Amino acid sequence: MGLQPLEFSDCYLDSPWFRERIRAHEAELERTNKFIKELIKDGKNLIAATKSLSVAQRKFAHSLRDFKFEFIGDAVTDDERCIDASLREFSNFLKNLEEQREIMEEKKKFDKETEKNYSLIDKHLNLSAKKKDSHLQEADIQVEQNRQHFYELSLEYVCKLQEIQERKKFEFVEPMLSFFQGMFTFYHQGHELAKDFNHYKMELQINIQNTRNRFEGTRSEVEELMNKIRQNPKDHKRASQFTAEGYLYVQEKRPAPFGSNWVKHYCMYRKAAKKFNMIPFEHRSGGKLGDGEVFFLKECTKRHTDSIDRRFCFDIEAADRPGVSLTMQAFSEEERKQWLEALGGKEALSHSFNTAIIPRPEGNAQLDKMGFTIIRKCISAVETRGINDQGLYRVVGVSSKVQRLLSMLMDVKTCNEVDLENSADWEVKTITSAMKQYLRSLPEPLMTYELHGDFIVPAKSGSPESRVNAIHFLVHKLPEKNKEMLDILVKHLTNVSNHSKQNLMTVANLGVVFGPTLMRPQEETVAALMDLKFQNIVVEILIENHEKIFRTPPDTTFPEPTCLSASPPNAPPRQSKRQGQRTKRPVAVYNLCLELEDGDNPYPSKEDTPTSSLDSLSSPSPVTTAVPGPPGPDKNHLLADGGSFGDWASTIISSRKARAVYPCEAEHSSELSFEIGAIFEDVQTSREPGWLEGTLNGKRGLIPQNYVKLL
């Protein structure tokens, strides 16, 4: 598992786990910074130390061999893999540290604003409720303005942090190419060496350019998402398994005459189970999680200012502690009302704590007879007039003209009157932009939300042949109209790529343009945008293998190992451990193999299960999808609090049985060992992505999700 994407929406929640992810990104940049300094030092030694040239070359080569790019997401593209491997082929590198210094300045600014924000909140919450209303209102306004400023800075810092993380893939390697070319001329045999290296250099240049193109496409999408969240942060709250979550100050009473102390906790509540979790967390103490506490809620009541010298307070009582109440303080009156609503208090708002994801607006575009007419009309015009135009589909038309053309094409009365092939009124770039806009306006993408994740998985791993086979199979699972429209479009893009010498639109360039158009994710998050490069790869595979994919039936007999990298023999890949966390592997492909083997899919699709309230689900969840929400504390915290692993997971799989289809040897005390055919009782979804929790022979523990089949 690489670095986890930093979601803009998490800037507003500012959870402990979000802070951990930020520190991981900062640590990776610091590691890269130190490595670059070492490379520069070794590079200078290599050039200057002619007497000890062999030693310096060997040392420099070792430095490069040991370095490995960290990646964001759960897989890398072939281009990124080739770039990463090039570090072990080269023996030299020079790189300036301007961006490294820049991000360090941003980090200092971010840490300073974090301290300022929470210090001001602490000071504000200590204000006595007996002060004048005008004074309190002025203080409220000041705190809110400061919080908004902090959120703005947090958004920009997160964007900058991830941008530099991605850019260094190609900007890191490009100077190496120049330096290597210069080294050839330095040696007497440089000319011959350059000839031997030329094929590798050309291939790497293509890899670098492809990675740069994908980065540019992803960056624009990330910036657009950041601006959307900046304008309407409440409309982009991430779906969570918890009914309510966030920071609360909890009053800790002391023996007389010491009074009480207020400690900040990160609190999470699930209404269906009435379960309340709270973990002490203080940003200024190094951001370490304290020992958490878990209890079941009995009741919640609002505290009035005449009963306590603090504002925004409410009391909660645990079911197992009758008569003992905890006093908590929210950051504002609005947040207190939201907590009261979630906890069943007296004052409730009309909206829920976790705002549901607002679906994309749907236009009038449809995959009907009119839709096919519009696309065919546009394709015919492009192939007749502009197949050799440079930057075809990358050059964008004027927005007003594009919208006017689209309106005319979508109107039954005017569609037949529009002459795209002969009229000079419509430029080729206007036609291509209108066609892309129409495809983006469909109620769901051409390759559907349901199969989105399944298309992404083979693009991340496997041999070229297995990728083609998997995508070939998935294309034929599309609805008939979607497949027909995709066939028409990909055939046209194949024709465009055949003229790439004139129009400069290679298969890779077309993938960058049409990846987001044909495979947009259902939810706009940074994690989803990190998959853009794999969407591009899927489109590239479609173009390069158009005849096979659309003109021949899929091979439904290709063996399981083409889907999985098995270990132990014939077993699917397990979740691996890295820095105390498990990483998610392509379980979706394993499910695809199960479908091919059994003839049906034992797991429902994502659309079969409602997502508005995960606590209310009683049917099985697709194992291809990790439980949404921020990563929780580790298992040791849960056990210390008297809870179990399943308590932290959404009750998506409840009271189910499962049968082992592969043997497994436990690698941790929290895991179960088992043989083929073992039957597990009371199987539930675990908080750990890609793992289940179940009972075997009276012992409860974790089970690799893709090692079992639900009964």
N, C-alpha and C positions, 0 to 999 in steps of 0.2 A: 504494500500500500504506500503510495507516495504521499506528498503533503495534501492535507484536506483543503478543499477550496474554502476561501473566506467569503461567506455570504453577506451581502450588503444588509439584508434584513436583520442579521444578527448584531449589527452595530447598535441597533436601538435596544435590543434585549441585553447585550453586553454580558452574557453569561460567563461563568468560570471556564467552561469548555471552549468558548470562543476565544477567551484570553489565552488558553493553552495552545490553540491553533495559531494565534498570532505569534506567540513565542517560538513555536516550531518554525514558522516562516523566517522570523528574525534570526534564529540560530542557524538556519540553512544559509542565509545570506552572509552571515559572519563567517561560516565555514568556507563558503566560496571565496570570500574576501581574503582569508588567510591563504587559501590554496593559490589564488592568483598572485599574491605577493611572492609566494615561494616559487611559482613558475617564472615570474619575471627575473627573480634572482638567479635561478638556474639557467634561464635563457641567456642572460648576460655572461655567465660563466662559460657557457657553451661557445659563444662567439669569441670571447677574449682569451680563454685558456687554451691556446693552441698546443702547448706542451703536454697538457693533461686532457686532450680532447676526448679520448675514449672514455675516461672516467666520468667526465662531465656529461657526455651523451647518455651514458648508462643511468646516471642519477636522474637526469631530466626525464628519460623514458619511464623510469619507475614512478616518478611523481605523477606522470600522465596516466599510467596504467592503473594506479590506485584510485584515481578520481572517478566518480560516477555522478552523473546528473541526477538530482532528485526530481520527480515529476509530480504534477498535480493531477489527482484523480486515481483511478485504479488500473490504468494500462497506458502504454505508449504506442505511438504510431511507428511504422517501419522507418520513416524518415528520421524520427527522433532516435530510434534504436541505432540507426546507421551513424548519426552524428555522435551519439554516445560512444559507439565502438571506435570512431575515428580517433578519439583521444589516446587509445592504446596503439594506434598506427603511427601517429605523429610523434615527434620528439622535441618539439619546440613551440613556444607560444609567447606572445606579448599582449598585454591588455592593460588599459588605463583603469583607474579606480574611481572615476568621476561619479558613476551611478552608485557605487557602494557607499561613498561618502554622502551622497544625496539621501539615500534611504536611511542612513544613520541619523542625519539631521531630522528627517521626518519622524523617526522613532523617538528622538528626544522631545520633539514638539508634541507628539501623541502622548507620551508618558507624562509630560508636564500638564497637558490639558486634562488627562485622566485624574491626576492628583488635584488639580484646581476644581474640577467638576464635583468630585465626591467630597472634597473638603467643604465646598460651599453648601452641598446638600446636607452634610452633617451639621454645619452651623445653622442652616435654615430650620432643620427639624428640631433643633434645641430651643427655638424661639418659644417663648411662653404664649399660651393661647389667650392670656389675659391682656396682651398688648392691644393697642388700638387697631381697628379693622383696616384703616388706611395704611398703617405701617405694615401689617401682615400682607395686605394685597400688593404693596410695593415690593415686599420681599419675595412674594410668589412670582411676580412678573420677572424679577431679576434672576431668580433660580431657573425659571423656564427658558429665558433667553440664553442663559449660560449652558443649559442642557442642549438646546438646539444647536448652539455653536459647537459643542462637543460632538454631537452626532454628525454634523457636517464634516468636521475634521476627521472623525473616525472613518467615514465613508471614503474620503479622499486617500487616507493612509492605507486602507485595505486595498483600494484600487491600485495604488502605486506599488504596494508590496507584491501583489500578484503579477502586475505588468512586468516588473523587473525580473521576477522569477521565470516568466515565460520567455522574455526577450533574450535572456542570456544564452538560450539554446543555440541561436544562430549567430548572435553578435560575439559569442565566446569563441566560435570556431572560425569565423571569417578571417580575423587577423592571422590565425594560424596558417591558413592557406597562403596568404601573402608572404609570411615569414618563411614558409617552407620553400616557396618559389625563389626567394632571395638566397636561401642557403644553397640551392642548386648551382647558382652562378659562382658561389664562393669556392666550391670544390672543382678540381680539375675534371672529374668525371660527371659533373653536374648535368651536362647535356643528355648523357645516356640515362642517368637516373630519372631525369624529368620525363623522358619518353616512356620509361617503364611505369612511372607514376601517373601518367596523363589520364588513363582510363578511369583510375580511381578518383582522381581530382575532378573529372567531369561529372562522375556519378554523385560525388559528394556535393558539388555545386548545385546539382538538381535537387538533392535532399534539402540543402540549406534554403533554396528558393521556395520549395514547397512548404517548409516549416514557416518561413517568413510570411508567405501568403496566408497560411492558416492562422497565424498569429494576428495579422492585420484584420482578418475577418472576425476573429474572436474578440479582439480589442474593441472594435466598434460596437459589437453586441453588448459587451460588458459595460461600456460607457453609457450606452442607451439604457440598460437596466439600472445602472446607478442613478441616472437622472430621473427615471420613473420613480424609484424608491425615494429619492430626495424630495420629489414633489408630493407624493402620497405614501408616506411610510406605513400608514395603517392599512392600506389596501394590499400591501405586499408582505404581511406577516406570514411566516412559515407555518404550515400545518404541524401540529404537535399532538402527541399522544396524551398530553396533560390538559385538563380543563383550564387550569391556570398555572402560570409559573412566572417567577421574577423575584426581585430582591425585596425583602422586608426586614425591618429592624425589630428584633425580639427582645423584650424586657427580661433581663435576668436579675431576679431579686436577690439581695444580699442580707445577711443578718444585721439587725440594728446595731449601731447607728449608721451603717455604711450606705443605706439607700439602695439604689438599683443601678444596673448598667445596661446599656442598649448595644446589642451586637448584631451586625448585619449578617443575614442568612440568605442563601438562594433557596427559594421554596417552590415545591411542585405539588399539585393536587390533582387527583383523579376522582371525578365526581361519582362515577359508577361504583367504584370500590370504596368511596369515602376515605381514601388513603392520602395522608399528608406526609410529605418528605421535606425535611429542611436540613441544609448543610451550611455550617458557618464558612464564610468566605470574605476575606478582606484584601482588596487590591494592593494596599500599601504593605502588606506583610509578605510580599513575594508571590501572591496569588495562589497559595496552597489551600487545598480543601481540608477542612477540619472533619472531625468525626460527625457523621450525620445522625439524624434521629427520624424514626418512622413511627407514626401512630394513626389510628382511625378517628376521624372527626365525629364528635357527637353534636355539637352546635356551635354557632357563630353569632356574636352579638356586637353591635356598634357601640363604641365608647364615646360619650359626650364630653365636651371640653370642661364641663364643670366637675367631672370626676377624675380628670387627669390633666397635668400641666403640659400636654403635648397634643398636637393636632394629628388628624388622619389615622387615629388608632381604632382597633377593634380587638375583641377577645375571642379566643377559640378554646373549646373544651374537648379533651380527648375522651373517647369512650371508655378506655381502661384506666382513666384517672378522674373519677367523679368528684366534682367539687373543686378541682384544681384547674385554673384557667391560665392561658398564656396571653399576654398582651403584645400585640404587634402593631407596627407603624408603617404605613405605606408612604410612598414618596410624594403623593398628592391626593387631593380629594377625589379626583377622577379614578385614580388607581385603587383607592379604598373602595369605591362603589363597585368597581369591577371584581375585586376580591370578594366583597359581600355577596354579589350575585353568584359567583362561582361556588362559594362556600354555603350558600343557602341562607345568607343573612337577611335582614329585614329590607334593606334598601337595595334594589336591583335595577340594573339598566335594561333597556330593551334590546341591546346588542350583546353578543357573546364575547367572552374574554379573548378567545382565539378566533380572530376574524378569518372566515373561510376564504379560500383563494378565489378571486374574481375571475370568471372565465373570460377568455378573449372575446371581443365583440365579433359577431358573425355578420358577414356581409351578405349580399345576394348571390354570390358565386356558388354554383352547384355543379356536381358531376352529372348534368343532364344533357339533353340533346343540344341545348343552347351552349353549354359549357364546351362540349366537344367541337362545336362549330367555331367558337371563338379561338380556341387553341390551334385548330387546324388552319384557320385563316391567318393567324399570326405567323405560324411556322412556314406556311407557304410563301408569305411575303418576305420573311427573313431569308429563306433559301433562294428566292428569286432575285432579291435586290442587294442583300448585304452579307452573304455568306463569307466574304473575304474581308469585311470591315475589321480593322484592328480594334481589339478590345471589345469585340461583340459580347453582349450581355454584361460586361463589366462597366462599360460607359453608360451612365444613367441619363434618362431623358428628363426634360423639364417637368416638374411635378404637376403643374396646372394642365399641360398638354396631355400628360399621361392619364390624368383623371378624366379629362374630357373625352379622350378616345375610349377609355374603359366604359364610361357611361353610355356612349353611343353603341358600343359593341354589345352591352348587356341589355339594351333596349330592343325589343322585338321589332319595333317599327323602323328603327334606323340601322339595325345590324347589317342587313343585306345591302344597304346603300353605301356603306363604307368600303371604299376601294383602296386596300392597303398595298396591292402589288404595283399599281400604276400611278397613284396619286402622290404628288410631291408635297402634299399638305402634312403627311405623316412621315417623320424621319424614322430610320431603322431603330435608333436608340429609344425612340418613343414607343415603338411597337414592342421591342424586347422588354422594356420596363413595364408596359401594360400587361404583357403575358405573365411576367413574374408576379406582378401585383395580384392578378386574378388567382393564380395558384396559391398565394399566401392568404387570400380572402376566403378560401374554402372553409367550411365549418370545422374540419380537421385536416391535418396534412395529408397529402396524397398517399403516403406510406403508413398512415394511421397511428394514433396514439397507442393502440393496443399492441402493435408489433414494434414500436419504437425501440424499446430496450432489447428485444431479440435481434433486431438488425445491428445494433451497436456492438453486441457481444462478439460476433465473429470478426468484426473489424479490429478488435483489440488484440486478438491472439490467434494462433493457429497458422498452418501453412497456407500459401496462396491458394492451393487447390481446395482445401477444406473451407476456406472463406467463401470461395465462389460457390461451392456446393451448398453451404448453409444459406447464403443469400438467395441462391436459385430456389431453394426449398421455400424460403419465407415469402418470396415474391408471389409464388403460386398459392399462398395462404391469404393474400390480399383479396378484398371484395372484387368481383369481376370488373366493375366500372373503374375502380382504382387501378387495377392491373392494366386494363386497356389504355387508360390515359397515360400511365407510366410508360407503357410500351411506345406510344406515339412520341412522347417527349424524349425518351432516351434514344430512340432511333434518330431523332433530329439532332440531339447533342453528339451522337456518334458522327454524324455528317459534319457538324461544326468542327469537331476535333480532327477530322481528316483534312481540313483546310487550315490547320494550325500554323503552317509555315507562312500563310498570308495574314490570318486574323490573330495570330499569337495566342489563341485560346486552346491550350493543351488540355488533356484530360484532367490534370491536377487543377488547372485554373477553373475549369467548368465545375469541378467538385466543390471548390471554394464558393462559387456563386450559387449553386443549386442545392448544396447540402442543407443550409438553413431553410430554403424554400420548400423542399420536399419532406424534411424530417424535423420540423420544429418541435421542441419538447412541450409537454402539456403544462408544466410549471416552469416559470422563468426564475431560475436560480443560477448562481455562479457555477455550481457543480454541473448543472445541465449545460451551461455554455462551454465548460471544459470538454464536453463531448462533441463540440462542433467539428473538431478535426477528424473524429471518427465518422461523423455523418458525411463529411467530405469523401472519406475513403470508401464508404458504401456507394456513393454516387459514382466514384471512379470505377469501382468494380462493375457496376451496372453498365457503364459506357463501354468499358473494355471487353465485356463478355455479353454484349446485347443479344447476339444471335443465339448463343447457348441458353441464356436465361429465359428469353421470351419465345424461342422457337422450338425448344425441346422440353419434354416433361422432366421434372426434378428427379434426381436419383434418391429414392427413399430407402436405399439399402446400404448407404455408405456406413462403415463400421463406427462403433462408439469412440475408438481412439481418435478419430478425426475431429471429434468434438471436444475431447478432454485430453489433458496431459496427465496420464494416470500414474498414481503412486499411493499405495502399493499397486502391483499389476492389476489392471482392469478397474481400479478404483478412481473416482473423481478427485480433483485436487481439494485438499483441506484448506481451511483458513490458516494462514501462517501467523506467527507471532513476531511483532516488531515493536520494540520500545513499549512492551506491556500491552499492546493492543493487537487485535486480530484484524486481518485485512480481508476484504470481500473479493471473492473469486467469481468467475463467470458461471454462476449456478444456472443461469437461464439456458445456456447451451446444453447443460446436462438434462434439463427438463425437455429440451427439444429432442434429445436422444431417447428419453423415456417415451415421448410421443411416437417416435418412429418404431420403437420396440413393441409398445403395448397397443398402439392404434388409437389411444385416446390420452388426454392430458388429465391426470388426477388432480391438478391444481387449477382453481378458477383463475380467470384473467383479472387484471387490475380493475377493469371496469365492472366486474361482477360483485365487488365488495364496496359498500359505501365508505367514504373517507371523512365524512363530516364529524363523526364521533367514533374514534377507534375503540373506546371503551364499550360501546354497545354491540360490537360484533360478536357473533357466536359461530360463524362459519369459517372454514379455513381460509387463510390468506395465501396469496401466491408466494412461493418461496423464492421467486426471482427478485423480490423487492425487499430491501431492508426496512425495518420499522422506522418511520419518519421521526423527526425531532432531533434535538442535539444529543451528542453522546453523553451518557450518564456516567456516574462514578464507577470505579472498578468494582469487581465482584467482592473484594475484601471488605470494602465499605458496606456492601449490602449484608454480608454475613455478620459483620460486627454489629449491625443495627438489628439483627434478628430477622431480617427479611431473607427472601430467596431470590435467585436470579430471575425467575419468572415474574416476581412481583414488579420488577422494573419494566417488563415488556408489556406491550399492549396485548390484551387477551384475544388475540386474533385466532389462535388455535387453542381450543379448550376441550379437555377431556377426550382427546383423540388417542388412538393407538398407532404405532408405526412399526414397520419391520425392517431390519437391517438388510441392505442389499450388498454391502461390502463390509469386510472386517475392519476393525479400527483398534489401534493401540493408543491408550491415553498418554498425552504428553504433559499433563498438568493434573493436580489433585482435584480440580473442579470438573474434569472430563471423565467420561465413562469409556471403558474398554469393552468390546463386544465382538462376537463372531457373526458370520452370515446367518440370517434367519432369526436372530434375537428379536423378541417382541418387547417394545417399550410401552409402559402405561403412562397415562396422564401427560401426554405430550403437549407442550406449550411453546409459543414463540419466545426466544430469549432476547434480551437487550443486545446481546452480541450479534451483529449482522452476520448472516450465514450460518447461525447455530440455533439449535432447538434445545429445550430442556425437557428431560423425561426421567422416568424411574425404571430401573432394571434390577431385578433381584433385591428389591428393598432399598437400593441405593439411588439417590437422585443426583443428576449432574448434567453436563453439557454434551450434546451430540452434534457432529457435523451434519448440517442440513441435507447435503447432497449425498450422504451415505445411507439414507433411509428413505422409505416410501410410506406415506400415510395410508392407513387402512380405513 
